[in-house]
């Protein structure tokens, strides 16, 4: 996938020849023009979800600052079809953006399909593996960082009752649940974990803060005093509800939610956040394209290489950091294997 910026055509500069060279992979973009920059296709919730999409946007923001690249950002709506996602990705590639990145597992099929139609454009997809040769798949060990969140929840709970709220009951969010439950049980055998989902298979689960509020209230009313929510923008509702009850903790996800301006008034209730370094992965891909050495294939960002981690903002887990570090060491060394699917 080398990109050649200058074509020497032995003095023959007809439109037909230019077109044929473009088709042969000699131009810097699909349209044969200058690379327009980064095309970023968000999942539902958009850039300002204080979570997953925002993490991807931070990676592009850093690339804009460091390299001067431009970007175009587009957002999915609730209830979209594969055709909707394919059209969004195709429009970015046709316009000359490179790389084109789909944020979220929902883009897995569409990115790998559309990429085949634009062989000279590098595509990226977060939370899905690469299948086409010009795709970079960025996957994360969410279960490993969630295990550490489970350790923290078990050590901080006074009632020995903790909760997990997932946005949509799919394989990806089950990784968060599985790791969290295992971390809790390995730390406190007496603890009870209640795990519930907002929706069975509707993407609205990542964009429905009101539903998360209701779910969190029910958990708090039952004596649960630590709630971990993996539900994109919906999690904002859960955090707000937890913040309204003294002596309870919320655990954030994807970004360091203690530092999110939109959640500032609730930050004293955010114990920690399970962070996926989506910003680092996206930045790495943008840089590779700029350097004309585009990344392809699938990379797993794990706890061992700091691809996922727990945030420490606020200092609320400082008193248990030693136990969290010990658990991290066991995972990194392979002594503890963290499940990817919840126990039945």
Buried (B, 14 or more C-beta within 10 A) or exposed (E): BEBEEEEEEEEEEEEEEBEEBBEEEBBBBBBBEEBBBBBBBBBBBBBBBBBBBBBBBBBBBBBBEEBEBEBBBEBBEEEBEEEEBBBBBBBBBBBBBBBBBBBBBBBBBBBBBBBEBBEBBBBBBBBBBBBBEBBBBBBBBBBBBBBBBBBBBBBBBEBBBBBBBBBBBBEBBBBBBBBBBBBBBBBBEEBBBBBBBBBEEBBBBBBBBEBBBBBBBBBBEEBBBBBBBBBBBBBBBBBBBBBBBEEBBBBBBBBBBBBBEEBEEBBEBBBBBBBBBBBBBBBBBBBBBBEEEBBBEBBBBBBBEEBBBBBBBBEBBEEBEEBBEEBBEBBBEEEBEBBBEBEE
